[in-house]
Structure formats: structure tokens, C-alpha cells
Amino acid sequence: MFERFTERAVNVVYEAQKLAKKMHALEVIPEHFLLALVIQAKGVSLKIFRMYGVSEELLKKEVEKYTEITSKIQENIAFSLACKDILKHTLDLASKSGNENILFEHLFLSVITDKNSHIHSILEHFNFDIYSAREILTKLVQRKIKRLEHPES
């Protein structure tokens, strides 16, 4: 499934799994994706998070509120159904934008627009403007797609 994901997008997925394991979570939840996005953010994405004061430390405290904890350390932590839906939505977003590759920004867009998790309430805590971020990320994806296209095609 991850063969179409860019290295940065794959890193977010692995980071989310690593965070879930570190937090002794029962499964990887969308909130782990959000925290992984903050940790892996660079460039425009990092600026978006900083603009709203979203930091790894503050966000981790919020994510911990929604993480179901187990007493056993699990080697392989499964993705929740909500995470699988986000990954599917990410694939759909990339296809609709005309891109063969799934970019970090596609995953970012899918996570912040997810309505089946506590992400909206977490982002509200930071006064995060989802609509503004979505506009910026959509433009960024379009620019990246244009750069990846060959000028003669």
C-alpha cells in the first residue's frame, strides 16, 4: 500500500506507529498521525503549526487524553479503522489532485479534515484554522505536482 507514498509521508506513518508504541497504546489512532505530522513537519507545514502555537510537547499532552493504554508493550501495533479511513482518504486526495505519489501534504490534509476522531477538538484547543490551513496545503500540493510534471508533457 505504501509504494505510492513519498519518503516524508511514509515517515509520518512510521512515526505514528512509533508514538503509539511509546505511549503503550492499544492501536494507532488518528491523533497519533497528527502528532507525527508535527514531529515530521518542515517548511510550510512547520510554519502552519508554529502559526497556531502547536508544538510536539503541547500536542502530546492532548493526544494522551484520547489514547487507550495497555499494560503490555506490543511489538506490532495495528492501525485503527479510523486510521485506515484516513489512509484511504489520502489515496483518494492524491488521485483527485492528479498525482501518482502520495505527498506529506496529502496526509496532512486528510488528517486535519478527519471528522471521525478528536482531531478537530484538539486543533480547536490551539485555535487552529483548518480552512485556512487546507487552502495553503491545497495550493502547495498543486505547485508540487506542477514541478513533478515534465515540461513537454
N, C-alpha and C positions, 0 to 999 in steps of 0.2 A: 504493500500500500504506500510506503514512503518513498518509492523510487522517483516520484514526481516532485517531492519536497526538496527545496533548496537546503543547503547545509544549515543555514540560520534557522529555518523552520523546523528541521529535524532536531536541532539543538534545543529548541523550546520544548518539544515533546519529551525528549530525554531528561531535560531539566525538571519538568513537571513530575516525571516518574521518580526522579531522584529526591525531589522535595517531599513527595508523598511517603516515600520510604523513610526518609529522615524524620518526618513528623509522626511515624508509626500509624499511618492512615490505612484504613481497610481497602480503599481503592483510590485511584487518581480521579479527582473531581475537577470541574471547570475552573474553580478557584485556584487550583494548582497551576493551571495553564496561565492564568492572569499573573500570578506571582512569577512564573518562569519568564513571561514576556518582559516583566520589569527587569529581571536579572539579566536577560539577554539583550535588552534594548540598546540601540546605538543610533546615532544620527537623529533624524526627525522623530522617530519613535521615542527616544530618550527625552527629547525636548518636550514632547507631548506630556509624558509622565511628570517631568520636572515642573512644567507649567502649572500643574494641579497639586504639586507637593506630594506626589505618590512616590514613596521610597520603598525599598525592599523591607526595611525594618518595620515601618508602619503597616505596610500591606500584609506582612507575615502575621502580625497580631490579628488582623481582620480575618485572614484566611483560616487561622487556627480555630476561630469561633465556629466554623462550619465543617471542620474536619472530624470525621468519626475516627476515633483512635482504637487501636487494638493493642493488646499486651504483648503479642508475638511480633517479632520482626520478620517480615515477609521478604523473600528474595525477589519474587516476581509479583508486582502489584498490577492488578488488572485495571483497565480503563472503565469508568462508569458508563452507563448508557448515554448520559448527558455529554460526556467527553467524545464518545463515538459520534454523536449527532453533530458536535462542533467540528470534528474532523471531516465528516461528510459535507457539512455546510461549507467548509473551507475549500474542498474539492470543487463544489458547485460554483463558488465565487470565482475561483481561478478559471474555470471553464467559461463562465459568463463573461469574464473580462478578456477572453481570447488568449489566455496564457496557458502554455503547456505545463509550466512549472508552478508549484505552489510556493509563494513567497511568504516571508515572515509577516509582511503586511496583510496578506490574505488571512492568516491565522489570527493576527491582531484584530482585524475587522470582525471575524467570526466570534471571537471571544467577547468583545465588548458589546456586541449586539445580541448575545445569547439571552433568551428570556426564560430558560428553564433552570436557572441557577441563581445564586445570590450575588452575582457579579454586579448587577445594576445597583443593588443596595450598598454594596461595598464601594462602588465608584461614587455614588451619591455622598457617601461619607467624606469624600475628598472634593466634592463639588465638581466632579469631572463632567465635562460637557461631551457626552457621547456623540451627539450630532456633529459638532464641530470637528472632533477627532475623526469621525467617519469620513467627513468631507476631505480632510487633509490626507488621510490614508488612501482614499479612492484616487485622488489626483496623483499621489506618489506611485501607486500601482500602475496607473496609465502611463506615467513617464517612464517607469522601468520597463514596461512592455515595449514602448517605442524604441528604447535603447537596445533591447534584445533583438529587435527585428533587423534584418539585413536591409540596407538602403535600396537595393534593387528589387526587393520582393514586393 
